[in-house]
């Protein structure tokens, strides 16, 4: 399956598969530095727009180590992008 991806800043890397064999996800590159103050919420741009095919969705989730190593977590736990919502 081919999924069209638009990269806004072409100097930043495309999402890349984790080098671990059998990894289930891709790592995203943020397009700008963001400081997230304690007990606050911030939007972090990921530099891509994805044209999700009908019948599929894209799941955004933090790695399990992110809350421990960075002290960050997704506000609602996950993000879902489907053909009907593209931001």
Buried (B, 14 or more C-beta within 10 A) or exposed (E): EEEEEEBEEEEBEEBEEEEEEEEEEEEBBEBEEEEEEEEEEEEEEBBBEBEBEEEEEEEEEBEEEEEEEEEEEBEEEEBEBEEEEEE
